[in-house]
Amino acid sequence: MKYIIGADVGTQSIKVQLYDQNMNLVAKTNTPQYVDTPKPMWATQKAESWWKIVRDSIQKVLKDAGVSGGDVAAFGCCAHMHGAVPVRVDGSVVEEDVQLYCDKRGSRIAEDLAEHLSGDVYREAANAPIASWHGVKIRWLKDHKPEVYEAADKFLTPKDYINFKMTGKTCIDPSEASGSFAMNCETDEWSDLLIGTLGIDREKLPEIKKAYEIIGHVSEKAAQETGLSTQTAVITGGGDMLSMLYVSGMNKLGSVVDITGTGATIQAYTKKPVMDKRIMNLRHVLDGWVPFGNIDSAGGAFRWLRDNLGKKEAEAARKEGKDDYACLCELAEQIPAGADGLYFLPYLMGERTMGSADSRGCFIGLSLEKNIGHMVRALLEGVAFEFKRTLDIFEANGEKIQMVYHSGGAAKGDTWNQIKADIYNVPICTLEADEGGVLGAALMSAVAVGFVDDLEKGADRLLKVKKTYQPNPANREIYDKSYQVFCELHDVLQPSFKHMAKVQEEK
C-alpha cells in the first residue's frame, strides 16, 4: 500500500486528494456545493449529498491516477465543524437537512444558557454557550423536533458522519468535541455537568478518540461504493479549521493563523484555553489549545457585494476575461486607507464571537462622493478590524503577536493581505500550499499508517512561505484612528441589533 486519501467537506466545495507515501499530490477533485438558507440566519446542507460527492470523488481520483483501491493505506477526512447529523445505527439519517456551523436558530437557547452560566460550567467547557456549538444544535432539535431527537441513536458532526459511512463506527475527536459545549477541557472526555446543563442525553454522543487514531477499516459496503479496499484504514480526523491550522503554520506554540474563506477565523496556539467569554477555544489536533475569533461572513460578504452592489463591475471584468474579485480589489486600491471614513461591519450572518448572533452587517458613513471602490475597501478593512479585536485579546493574555500566517481564498490576492498587514501591524505570510484541511487530514492519515514519523515534523516539511507583506508605516495613524471608530460602532450598535432581531421575530 503506497497511497493515502484526504477529504475536506467544506461549505462551498468538497475536496478529495490522493497522495503518495512521500506526501506528493497525485490526483485531486474539487466539487462545488451550496448552502440552503430556508429562513433568516438558518443555513443547512444535506448529509447524504456529502457522502455521494466523497464516494464519487474517491472513485475519480483512483481512476485518474490509475491506482487500485487496494493500494490506498488510509483515508482521513475533515469537514466544517459543529453540525449535528442525527443518525440511526443502520447508517440512515433521521433528517437530511443539517444545521451548519453558521446556523443561528439556537441563539435563544444559547442566550438562556449564558444568562444562567455558572463559573464551574464555564471553566469546565472553556467556552460560553453560542448557537454554533454542536451540543446547542442537538438541544434545539430536542426542543423543536423531538421526533428527530428521539429517533436518532447518535448525533455526529459532518466529518464523523463520513467516517460512519466509511466504517459503520461512530466517534468524534477532541477538536470537534471541544466545540460541543459538552467536553471537559481538562480530561478530553464528555462532562456530566455540561451534558446536564445542555439537557441532552449522554448515550446520543459518540466515543471520543484522538484525531490521528485509526478507528477501523473501510466496510464492505463502503468499499463497493468507493472502490477502496476493506484493508484501507480510516482515522478519526479533526475539524477542518484545526486540520488546516497545523499545516498552515500553527504547529508551534505562539503561532497565529488567519484563515479567510467564505467564513473566517483567526487563532493562536496556546498551552491552555484563553478564558475570555468574547472568544472561543477549541482543542488542537496536536497537544494544546486554539483560542480564536470568528466571522461567519468574510469572503461570503465579499461575494455578496460582488453579486449585488458590484454586479456591473464584476460582469465587465468577466467579459474581458479577468478575475472579478481582482478587478474589484483594483478599485479598492484607488481609495486611501480608511476608505474616506466609510465603515463596514461584516456581520451578515451575525456573530459567534465578540458580539451576538443578533449582530447585522452594515455600511456606515455613506455620502454622495462614495463609490463601489469605497465599499470594497471598507469591506476588506472591516473584516481586518474585526480580527484586530481578537488579536488584542490574545496580546492581553500575554501572547506576543510577531507574524500572522494567512490562508484561504482571501490570501490569493495582494490587496487584502496588505490591508491586514497594515491593520494588524505585523507581517502577513501567505503559503505555497493552499489545500488546507484536506492536506492536514491526509498528513494525519500518513502518520497513522507510518508513512510519516511525526505530525509536527511532517507539518514543518510541508510549510513553505509564498510571500510576506510588511506593514506600511504611512497607514499606521489612520488605521489606529479608524480602528477606534470601528470598535465604538460595534459596541454602540449592539442594543439596536438586538431590538432589530426581536422586531423581525415578531413578524
Kinemage of the C-alpha trace (Angstrom):
@kinemage 1
@onewidth
@group {chain A} dominant
@subgroup {mainchain}
@vectorlist {calphas} color= white
{ca met a 1} P 0.000 0.000 0.000
{ca lys a 2} L 1.574 3.197 -1.248
{ca tyr a 3} L -1.093 5.891 -1.102
{ca ile a 4} L -3.388 7.834 1.197
{ca ile a 5} L -6.541 9.834 0.525
{ca gly a 6} L -7.607 13.036 2.258
{ca ala a 7} L -11.054 14.632 2.071
{ca asp a 8} L -12.332 18.055 3.117
{ca val a 9} L -16.091 18.606 3.259
{ca gly a 10} L -16.185 22.401 3.025
{ca thr a 11} L -19.095 24.789 2.970
{ca gln a 12} L -18.600 25.771 -0.670
{ca ser a 13} L -16.877 22.676 -2.057
{ca ile a 14} L -15.705 19.169 -1.248
{ca lys a 15} L -12.082 18.319 -1.991
{ca val a 16} L -10.692 14.800 -2.269
{ca gln a 17} L -6.993 14.275 -2.940
{ca leu a 18} L -4.712 11.292 -3.452
{ca tyr a 19} L -1.136 11.462 -2.107
{ca asp a 20} L 1.781 9.054 -2.324
{ca gln a 21} L 3.658 7.967 0.784
{ca asn a 22} L 6.021 10.951 0.470
{ca met a 23} L 3.045 13.373 0.567
{ca asn a 24} L 3.292 14.247 -3.111
{ca leu a 25} L -0.077 15.114 -4.636
{ca val a 26} L -1.063 12.558 -7.279
{ca ala a 27} L -4.685 13.400 -8.158
{ca lys a 28} L -7.454 15.648 -6.883
{ca thr a 29} L -11.078 16.679 -7.271
{ca asn a 30} L -12.952 19.799 -6.188
{ca thr a 31} L -16.747 19.628 -6.330
{ca pro a 32} L -18.862 22.733 -5.600
{ca gln a 33} L -21.748 22.553 -3.168
{ca tyr a 34} L -24.242 25.061 -1.917
{ca val a 35} L -25.800 26.267 1.297
{ca asp a 36} L -29.564 26.428 1.727
{ca thr a 37} L -30.973 29.337 3.760
{ca pro a 38} L -34.627 28.423 4.328
{ca lys a 39} L -35.121 31.157 6.946
{ca pro a 40} L -33.149 34.227 8.090
{ca met a 41} L -29.993 33.153 9.926
{ca trp a 42} L -30.587 29.474 9.057
{ca ala a 43} L -28.013 27.574 7.000
{ca thr a 44} L -28.250 23.904 6.023
{ca gln a 45} L -26.853 21.209 3.745
{ca lys a 46} L -27.925 17.637 3.091
{ca ala a 47} L -25.793 14.987 4.764
{ca glu a 48} L -26.225 12.310 2.115
{ca ser a 49} L -25.054 14.702 -0.601
{ca trp a 50} L -21.695 14.925 1.240
{ca trp a 51} L -21.340 11.166 1.125
{ca lys a 52} L -22.310 10.949 -2.530
{ca ile a 53} L -19.688 13.547 -3.515
{ca val a 54} L -16.964 11.973 -1.350
{ca arg a 55} L -17.779 8.499 -2.675
{ca asp a 56} L -17.757 9.577 -6.328
{ca ser a 57} L -14.645 11.724 -5.839
{ca ile a 58} L -12.670 8.808 -4.412
{ca gln a 59} L -13.583 6.753 -7.457
{ca lys a 60} L -12.449 9.594 -9.720
{ca val a 61} L -9.029 10.219 -8.141
{ca leu a 62} L -8.292 6.496 -8.226
{ca lys a 63} L -9.263 6.321 -11.887
{ca asp a 64} L -7.386 9.498 -12.849
{ca ala a 65} L -4.217 8.254 -11.172
{ca gly a 66} L -4.551 4.676 -12.380
{ca val a 67} L -4.325 3.493 -8.771
{ca ser a 68} L -6.059 0.461 -7.329
{ca gly a 69} L -8.110 0.929 -4.177
{ca gly a 70} L -6.079 -1.902 -2.671
{ca asp a 71} L -3.014 0.360 -2.786
{ca val a 72} L -4.600 3.018 -0.528
{ca ala a 73} L -3.372 2.523 3.018
{ca ala a 74} L -5.536 5.092 4.781
{ca phe a 75} L -8.357 7.598 4.446
{ca gly a 76} L -8.661 10.777 6.509
{ca cys a 77} L -11.439 13.347 6.471
{ca cys a 78} L -12.092 16.791 7.881
{ca ala a 79} L -15.211 18.923 7.478
{ca his a 80} L -16.923 22.125 8.530
{ca met a 81} L -17.482 21.826 12.243
{ca his a 82} L -20.319 21.718 14.795
{ca gly a 83} L -23.157 20.428 12.604
{ca ala a 84} L -25.438 17.829 14.215
{ca val a 85} L -26.257 14.891 11.946
{ca pro a 86} L -28.891 12.609 13.529
{ca val a 87} L -28.160 9.011 12.509
{ca arg a 88} L -29.535 5.560 13.192
{ca val a 89} L -27.310 2.564 13.832
{ca asp a 90} L -28.312 1.144 10.448
{ca gly a 91} L -26.476 4.021 8.729
{ca ser a 92} L -29.519 6.079 7.757
{ca val a 93} L -30.024 9.757 8.515
{ca val a 94} L -33.079 10.727 10.541
{ca glu a 95} L -33.287 14.190 8.980
{ca glu a 96} L -31.416 15.202 5.851
{ca asp a 97} L -31.134 18.979 6.403
{ca val a 98} L -28.236 19.526 8.792
{ca gln a 99} L -27.662 22.782 10.661
{ca leu a 100} L -24.269 24.221 9.683
{ca tyr a 101} L -21.803 25.989 11.965
{ca cys a 102} L -23.185 29.394 10.883
{ca asp a 103} L -26.829 28.485 11.549
{ca lys a 104} L -28.136 30.741 14.338
{ca arg a 105} L -31.506 29.150 15.077
{ca gly a 106} L -30.259 28.048 18.505
{ca ser a 107} L -29.342 31.587 19.577
{ca arg a 108} L -32.165 31.890 22.123
{ca ile a 109} L -31.169 28.568 23.714
{ca ala a 110} L -27.569 29.787 23.905
{ca glu a 111} L -28.640 33.129 25.387
{ca asp a 112} L -30.684 31.382 28.074
{ca leu a 113} L -27.764 29.110 28.934
{ca ala a 114} L -25.403 32.092 29.043
{ca glu a 115} L -27.758 34.045 31.301
{ca his a 116} L -27.575 31.288 33.898
{ca leu a 117} L -23.944 30.315 33.241
{ca ser a 118} L -22.069 29.341 36.393
{ca gly a 119} L -18.332 29.739 36.816
{ca asp a 120} L -17.925 25.972 37.136
{ca val a 121} L -19.676 25.349 33.831
{ca tyr a 122} L -17.611 27.999 32.036
{ca arg a 123} L -14.331 26.684 33.445
{ca glu a 124} L -15.170 23.091 32.510
{ca ala a 125} L -16.194 23.979 28.949
{ca ala a 126} L -13.567 26.733 28.439
{ca asn a 127} L -16.309 28.370 26.392
{ca ala a 128} L -19.509 30.333 26.742
{ca pro a 129} L -22.591 28.827 25.070
{ca ile a 130} L -23.272 30.005 21.493
{ca ala a 131} L -25.693 28.931 18.798
{ca ser a 132} L -22.928 27.311 16.749
{ca trp a 133} L -21.952 24.640 19.244
{ca his a 134} L -22.747 21.055 18.352
{ca gly a 135} L -24.479 20.459 21.693
{ca val a 136} L -26.710 23.538 21.329
{ca lys a 137} L -27.848 22.294 17.905
{ca ile a 138} L -28.739 18.930 19.459
{ca arg a 139} L -30.695 20.736 22.182
{ca trp a 140} L -32.571 22.743 19.527
{ca leu a 141} L -33.641 19.506 17.850
{ca lys a 142} L -34.767 18.104 21.186
{ca asp a 143} L -36.895 21.210 21.843
{ca his a 144} L -38.261 21.842 18.343
{ca lys a 145} L -38.169 18.448 16.621
{ca pro a 146} L -38.481 15.891 19.422
{ca glu a 147} L -39.388 13.142 16.945
{ca val a 148} L -35.991 13.608 15.241
{ca tyr a 149} L -34.175 13.725 18.561
{ca glu a 150} L -35.803 10.542 19.857
{ca ala a 151} L -35.268 8.621 16.595
{ca ala a 152} L -31.528 9.413 16.481
{ca asp a 153} L -29.188 6.836 18.005
{ca lys a 154} L -26.228 9.203 17.722
{ca phe a 155} L -25.533 12.803 16.751
{ca leu a 156} L -22.440 13.165 14.596
{ca thr a 157} L -20.518 16.081 13.170
{ca pro a 158} L -20.228 16.181 9.336
{ca lys a 159} L -16.696 14.718 9.418
{ca asp a 160} L -17.767 11.931 11.729
{ca tyr a 161} L -20.775 11.192 9.534
{ca ile a 162} L -18.411 10.498 6.610
{ca asn a 163} L -16.367 8.207 8.870
{ca phe a 164} L -19.588 6.465 9.917
{ca lys a 165} L -20.463 5.833 6.270
{ca met a 166} L -16.927 4.523 5.717
{ca thr a 167} L -16.706 2.196 8.702
{ca gly a 168} L -20.081 1.861 10.381
{ca lys a 169} L -18.464 3.194 13.577
{ca thr a 170} L -19.352 6.351 15.471
{ca cys a 171} L -16.716 8.501 17.143
{ca ile a 172} L -15.527 12.094 17.476
{ca asp a 173} L -12.139 13.704 18.112
{ca pro a 174} L -11.310 16.263 20.857
{ca ser a 175} L -11.179 19.196 18.401
{ca glu a 176} L -14.800 18.587 17.422
{ca ala a 177} L -15.880 17.546 20.924
{ca ser a 178} L -14.459 20.766 22.396
{ca gly a 179} L -16.843 22.607 20.046
{ca ser a 180} L -19.880 20.894 21.507
{ca phe a 181} L -20.136 22.620 24.901
{ca ala a 182} L -20.181 19.112 26.341
{ca met a 183} L -16.485 18.144 26.727
{ca asn a 184} L -14.418 18.643 29.894
{ca cys a 185} L -11.463 20.774 28.774
{ca glu a 186} L -9.139 19.146 31.334
{ca thr a 187} L -9.864 15.483 30.594
{ca asp a 188} L -10.942 15.493 26.916
{ca glu a 189} L -13.945 13.390 27.963
{ca trp a 190} L -17.667 14.060 27.977
{ca ser a 191} L -18.731 16.072 31.017
{ca asp a 192} L -21.779 15.088 33.073
{ca leu a 193} L -22.001 18.697 34.288
{ca leu a 194} L -22.065 20.140 30.761
{ca ile a 195} L -24.352 17.456 29.323
{ca gly a 196} L -26.761 18.130 32.175
{ca thr a 197} L -26.553 21.864 31.533
{ca leu a 198} L -27.410 21.301 27.866
{ca gly a 199} L -30.239 18.949 28.787
{ca ile a 200} L -29.319 16.238 26.293
{ca asp a 201} L -28.657 12.505 26.654
{ca arg a 202} L -25.097 11.226 27.007
{ca glu a 203} L -25.821 7.995 25.124
{ca lys a 204} L -26.534 10.005 21.965
{ca leu a 205} L -22.929 11.242 21.884
{ca pro a 206} L -20.191 9.136 20.237
{ca glu a 207} L -16.920 7.962 21.783
{ca ile a 208} L -14.022 10.466 21.829
{ca lys a 209} L -10.822 9.321 20.089
{ca lys a 210} L -7.589 11.075 19.100
{ca ala a 211} L -7.668 12.761 15.705
{ca tyr a 212} L -4.829 10.662 14.285
{ca glu a 213} L -6.123 7.355 15.706
{ca ile a 214} L -7.249 4.542 13.408
{ca ile a 215} L -10.916 3.888 14.198
{ca gly a 216} L -11.383 0.959 11.850
{ca his a 217} L -11.251 -0.035 8.207
{ca val a 218} L -13.472 0.549 5.200
{ca ser a 219} L -16.581 -1.637 5.400
{ca glu a 220} L -17.538 -3.999 2.599
{ca lys a 221} L -20.438 -1.742 1.634
{ca ala a 222} L -18.263 1.384 1.549
{ca ala a 223} L -15.561 -0.491 -0.371
{ca gln a 224} L -18.101 -1.328 -3.071
{ca glu a 225} L -19.263 2.293 -3.212
{ca thr a 226} L -15.834 3.972 -3.196
{ca gly a 227} L -13.504 1.495 -4.862
{ca leu a 228} L -11.316 1.320 -1.755
{ca ser a 229} L -10.213 -1.882 -0.044
{ca thr a 230} L -11.503 -3.304 3.226
{ca gln a 231} L -7.848 -3.100 4.275
{ca thr a 232} L -7.846 0.705 3.971
{ca ala a 233} L -7.577 2.247 7.444
{ca val a 234} L -9.827 5.152 8.445
{ca ile a 235} L -8.685 7.711 11.015
{ca thr a 236} L -10.808 9.832 13.336
{ca gly a 237} L -9.600 13.081 11.767
{ca gly a 238} L -10.130 16.611 13.077
{ca gly a 239} L -12.301 19.619 12.406
{ca asp a 240} L -11.492 21.457 9.186
{ca met a 241} L -10.121 24.516 10.956
{ca leu a 242} L -7.736 22.520 13.137
{ca ser a 243} L -6.696 20.244 10.271
{ca met a 244} L -5.857 23.298 8.193
{ca leu a 245} L -4.073 25.094 11.018
{ca tyr a 246} L -1.295 22.644 11.766
{ca val a 247} L -0.199 22.559 8.111
{ca ser a 248} L -0.604 26.357 7.828
{ca gly a 249} L 1.969 27.440 10.393
{ca met a 250} L 0.198 26.564 13.633
{ca asn a 251} L 2.334 23.664 14.807
{ca lys a 252} L 4.391 25.696 17.300
{ca leu a 253} L 3.143 27.357 20.477
{ca gly a 254} L 2.700 31.102 19.953
{ca ser a 255} L 1.930 30.918 16.228
{ca val a 256} L -1.069 32.808 14.792
{ca val a 257} L -3.064 31.932 11.671
{ca asp a 258} L -5.762 33.864 9.822
{ca ile a 259} L -7.972 31.677 7.628
{ca thr a 260} L -10.275 33.762 5.461
{ca gly a 261} L -12.581 31.950 3.103
{ca thr a 262} L -16.378 32.125 2.996
{ca gly a 263} L -16.247 32.336 6.760
{ca ala a 264} L -13.092 33.297 8.593
{ca thr a 265} L -11.225 32.567 11.799
{ca ile a 266} L -8.137 33.985 13.451
{ca gln a 267} L -6.441 31.938 16.121
{ca ala a 268} L -3.397 31.446 18.304
{ca tyr a 269} L -1.757 28.222 19.512
{ca thr a 270} L -1.531 28.180 23.320
{ca lys a 271} L -0.877 25.677 26.105
{ca lys a 272} L -4.208 26.407 27.783
{ca pro a 273} L -7.522 27.969 26.762
{ca val a 274} L -7.809 31.762 26.901
{ca met a 275} L -10.593 32.310 29.403
{ca asp a 276} L -12.313 35.310 27.847
{ca lys a 277} L -16.012 34.923 27.054
{ca arg a 278} L -15.750 37.117 23.967
{ca ile a 279} L -13.811 34.404 22.082
{ca met a 280} L -13.910 30.619 21.733
{ca asn a 281} L -11.476 27.787 22.439
{ca leu a 282} L -11.000 24.503 20.599
{ca arg a 283} L -8.678 21.592 21.273
{ca his a 284} L -5.897 21.394 18.693
{ca val a 285} L -5.315 18.128 16.801
{ca leu a 286} L -1.868 18.468 18.410
{ca asp a 287} L -1.394 18.965 22.157
{ca gly a 288} L -2.664 22.305 23.416
{ca trp a 289} L -5.468 24.703 22.576
{ca val a 290} L -6.545 27.108 19.877
{ca pro a 291} L -8.380 30.220 21.107
{ca phe a 292} L -9.992 32.044 18.201
{ca gly a 293} L -12.289 34.738 16.930
{ca asn a 294} L -14.691 34.191 14.091
{ca ile a 295} L -16.517 35.910 11.229
{ca asp a 296} L -19.209 33.806 9.584
{ca ser a 297} L -19.382 36.048 6.526
{ca ala a 298} L -15.962 37.328 5.418
{ca gly a 299} L -15.313 36.069 1.914
{ca gly a 300} L -19.055 35.456 1.905
{ca ala a 301} L -19.615 39.190 2.444
{ca phe a 302} L -17.254 39.974 -0.437
{ca arg a 303} L -19.221 37.589 -2.675
{ca trp a 304} L -22.471 39.282 -1.585
{ca leu a 305} L -21.042 42.683 -2.518
{ca arg a 306} L -19.822 41.371 -5.870
{ca asp a 307} L -23.177 39.797 -6.733
{ca asn a 308} L -25.251 42.802 -5.693
{ca leu a 309} L -23.568 46.182 -5.323
{ca gly a 310} L -20.654 45.337 -7.641
{ca lys a 311} L -22.573 43.320 -10.214
{ca lys a 312} L -21.893 45.728 -13.106
{ca glu a 313} L -18.154 45.846 -12.429
{ca ala a 314} L -17.920 42.067 -11.954
{ca glu a 315} L -19.721 41.347 -15.226
{ca ala a 316} L -17.460 43.784 -17.094
{ca ala a 317} L -14.389 42.029 -15.688
{ca arg a 318} L -15.625 38.611 -16.791
{ca lys a 319} L -16.308 39.850 -20.324
{ca glu a 320} L -12.652 40.935 -20.514
{ca gly a 321} L -11.505 37.542 -19.212
{ca lys a 322} L -10.400 38.994 -15.869
{ca asp a 323} L -10.977 37.763 -12.341
{ca asp a 324} L -13.939 39.685 -10.953
{ca tyr a 325} L -12.628 39.794 -7.372
{ca ala a 326} L -9.225 41.046 -8.558
{ca cys a 327} L -10.883 43.861 -10.516
{ca leu a 328} L -12.928 44.903 -7.502
{ca cys a 329} L -9.736 44.940 -5.432
{ca glu a 330} L -8.143 47.215 -8.031
{ca leu a 331} L -10.972 49.677 -7.415
{ca ala a 332} L -10.322 49.429 -3.674
{ca glu a 333} L -6.635 50.191 -4.205
{ca gln a 334} L -7.616 53.557 -5.714
{ca ile a 335} L -9.182 54.529 -2.370
{ca pro a 336} L -6.947 55.696 0.510
{ca ala a 337} L -6.560 53.766 3.759
{ca gly a 338} L -9.609 54.313 5.944
{ca ala a 339} L -11.949 54.390 2.911
{ca asp a 340} L -12.516 58.135 3.365
{ca gly a 341} L -14.499 57.495 6.552
{ca leu a 342} L -16.670 54.633 5.286
{ca tyr a 343} L -17.009 51.639 7.630
{ca phe a 344} L -18.372 48.144 7.095
{ca leu a 345} L -19.460 45.831 9.920
{ca pro a 346} L -19.115 42.295 8.479
{ca tyr a 347} L -21.947 40.596 10.348
{ca leu a 348} L -24.157 39.376 7.508
{ca met a 349} L -24.572 36.065 9.376
{ca gly a 350} L -24.481 37.511 12.879
{ca glu a 351} L -21.545 36.974 15.214
{ca arg a 352} L -20.263 33.938 17.071
{ca thr a 353} L -17.529 35.836 18.923
{ca met a 354} L -17.039 39.404 20.156
{ca gly a 355} L -20.760 40.245 19.863
{ca ser a 356} L -24.007 38.358 19.434
{ca ala a 357} L -25.976 36.318 16.933
{ca asp a 358} L -28.227 39.374 16.542
{ca ser a 359} L -25.432 41.494 15.021
{ca arg a 360} L -26.015 42.547 11.416
{ca gly a 361} L -23.895 43.821 8.563
{ca cys a 362} L -23.975 47.486 7.600
{ca phe a 363} L -22.137 50.292 5.857
{ca ile a 364} L -21.779 53.438 7.971
{ca gly a 365} L -20.517 56.737 6.640
{ca leu a 366} L -22.080 56.703 3.179
{ca ser a 367} L -22.186 60.027 1.342
{ca leu a 368} L -22.669 61.170 -2.236
{ca glu a 369} L -18.991 61.006 -3.162
{ca lys a 370} L -18.627 57.360 -2.131
{ca asn a 371} L -18.473 54.745 -4.895
{ca ile a 372} L -18.119 50.977 -5.272
{ca gly a 373} L -14.357 51.269 -4.681
{ca his a 374} L -15.031 52.798 -1.258
{ca met a 375} L -17.436 49.980 -0.437
{ca val a 376} L -14.944 47.273 -1.408
{ca arg a 377} L -12.179 48.957 0.577
{ca ala a 378} L -14.426 49.375 3.629
{ca leu a 379} L -15.436 45.713 3.458
{ca leu a 380} L -11.845 44.464 3.299
{ca glu a 381} L -10.865 46.777 6.150
{ca gly a 382} L -13.947 45.848 8.206
{ca val a 383} L -13.014 42.151 8.235
{ca ala a 384} L -9.454 43.057 9.267
{ca phe a 385} L -10.690 45.434 12.009
{ca glu a 386} L -12.935 42.705 13.389
{ca phe a 387} L -9.993 40.308 13.622
{ca lys a 388} L -7.801 43.010 15.169
{ca arg a 389} L -10.240 42.947 18.107
{ca thr a 390} L -9.405 39.271 18.670
{ca leu a 391} L -5.650 39.855 18.315
{ca asp a 392} L -5.921 42.459 21.082
{ca ile a 393} L -7.384 39.785 23.373
{ca phe a 394} L -4.528 37.402 22.565
{ca glu a 395} L -1.964 40.070 23.423
{ca ala a 396} L -3.800 40.977 26.627
{ca asn a 397} L -3.455 37.294 27.567
{ca gly a 398} L 0.318 37.515 27.152
{ca glu a 399} L 0.609 36.219 23.573
{ca lys a 400} L 3.063 38.384 21.642
{ca ile a 401} L 1.942 38.611 18.001
{ca gln a 402} L 5.001 38.872 15.754
{ca met a 403} L 3.658 37.428 12.496
{ca val a 404} L 0.427 36.043 11.059
{ca tyr a 405} L 0.164 33.209 8.543
{ca his a 406} L -2.692 33.851 6.116
{ca ser a 407} L -4.501 31.120 4.188
{ca gly a 408} L -7.838 30.575 2.493
{ca gly a 409} L -9.247 32.208 -0.623
{ca ala a 410} L -8.543 35.747 0.617
{ca ala a 411} L -4.816 35.008 0.782
{ca lys a 412} L -4.567 34.717 -3.010
{ca gly a 413} L -4.632 38.455 -3.755
{ca asp a 414} L -2.257 41.239 -2.704
{ca thr a 415} L -4.837 43.821 -1.660
{ca trp a 416} L -6.423 42.083 1.318
{ca asn a 417} L -3.058 40.761 2.536
{ca gln a 418} L -1.580 44.266 2.595
{ca ile a 419} L -4.613 45.751 4.330
{ca lys a 420} L -4.375 43.068 7.040
{ca ala a 421} L -0.621 43.647 7.490
{ca asp a 422} L -1.299 47.375 7.936
{ca ile a 423} L -4.197 46.930 10.385
{ca tyr a 424} L -2.641 44.097 12.401
{ca asn a 425} L 0.709 45.952 12.289
{ca val a 426} L 2.639 42.700 11.830
{ca pro a 427} L 3.961 40.894 8.737
{ca ile a 428} L 1.467 38.685 6.876
{ca cys a 429} L 2.853 35.483 5.330
{ca thr a 430} L 0.991 33.522 2.670
{ca leu a 431} L 1.770 29.892 1.909
{ca glu a 432} L 2.671 27.927 -1.197
{ca ala a 433} L 0.204 25.157 -0.382
{ca asp a 434} L -3.392 26.312 -0.178
{ca glu a 435} L -5.066 22.929 0.225
{ca gly a 436} L -5.643 23.499 3.893
{ca gly a 437} L -7.797 20.938 5.618
{ca val a 438} L -7.519 18.187 3.008
{ca leu a 439} L -3.723 18.253 3.310
{ca gly a 440} L -3.959 18.169 7.102
{ca ala a 441} L -6.357 15.222 7.002
{ca ala a 442} L -4.050 13.370 4.622
{ca leu a 443} L -0.997 14.044 6.779
{ca met a 444} L -2.716 12.660 9.884
{ca ser a 445} L -3.545 9.549 7.874
{ca ala a 446} L 0.083 9.270 6.777
{ca val a 447} L 1.215 9.417 10.413
{ca ala a 448} L -1.368 6.831 11.476
{ca val a 449} L -0.056 4.239 9.000
{ca gly a 450} L 3.636 5.068 9.462
{ca phe a 451} L 4.351 6.930 6.205
{ca val a 452} L 5.352 10.000 8.283
{ca asp a 453} L 7.014 9.754 11.696
{ca asp a 454} L 5.570 12.806 13.448
{ca leu a 455} L 2.784 15.344 12.871
{ca glu a 456} L 4.854 18.383 13.818
{ca lys a 457} L 7.859 17.376 11.719
{ca gly a 458} L 5.581 16.465 8.817
{ca ala a 459} L 3.903 19.867 9.005
{ca asp a 460} L 7.292 21.612 9.122
{ca arg a 461} L 8.316 19.842 5.944
{ca leu a 462} L 5.156 20.875 4.121
{ca leu a 463} L 5.147 24.522 5.263
{ca lys a 464} L 6.542 26.876 2.613
{ca val a 465} L 6.043 30.655 2.713
{ca lys a 466} L 4.940 32.085 -0.620
{ca lys a 467} L 5.069 35.834 0.058
{ca thr a 468} L 5.467 38.201 3.012
{ca tyr a 469} L 3.631 41.540 3.332
{ca gln a 470} L 5.193 44.141 5.628
{ca pro a 471} L 3.066 46.794 7.384
{ca asn a 472} L 3.099 50.180 5.658
{ca pro a 473} L 4.056 52.781 8.322
{ca ala a 474} L 2.316 55.531 6.322
{ca asn a 475} L -1.064 53.950 7.119
{ca arg a 476} L -0.450 53.391 10.814
{ca glu a 477} L -2.024 56.589 12.178
{ca ile a 478} L -5.168 56.482 10.017
{ca tyr a 479} L -5.777 52.823 10.818
{ca asp a 480} L -5.292 53.351 14.549
{ca lys a 481} L -7.960 56.055 14.491
{ca ser a 482} L -10.277 54.109 12.167
{ca tyr a 483} L -9.985 51.053 14.387
{ca gln a 484} L -11.125 53.022 17.416
{ca val a 485} L -14.196 54.220 15.493
{ca phe a 486} L -14.933 50.656 14.306
{ca cys a 487} L -14.858 49.308 17.878
{ca glu a 488} L -17.106 52.131 19.059
{ca leu a 489} L -19.621 51.485 16.280
{ca his a 490} L -19.703 47.789 17.128
{ca asp a 491} L -20.438 48.405 20.809
{ca val a 492} L -22.916 51.239 20.333
{ca leu a 493} L -24.987 49.282 17.809
{ca gln a 494} L -25.399 46.068 19.819
{ca pro a 495} L -28.621 47.177 21.609
{ca ser a 496} L -30.092 48.280 18.261
{ca phe a 497} L -29.168 44.952 16.668
{ca lys a 498} L -30.949 43.087 19.448
{ca his a 499} L -34.014 45.289 19.038
{ca met a 500} L -33.996 44.733 15.265
{ca ala a 501} L -33.845 40.961 15.761
{ca lys a 502} L -36.818 40.992 18.138
{ca val a 503} L -38.877 43.070 15.716
{ca gln a 504} L -38.091 40.587 12.928
{ca glu a 505} L -39.018 37.609 15.112
{ca glu a 506} L -42.388 39.198 15.924
{ca lys a 507} L -43.454 39.434 12.274
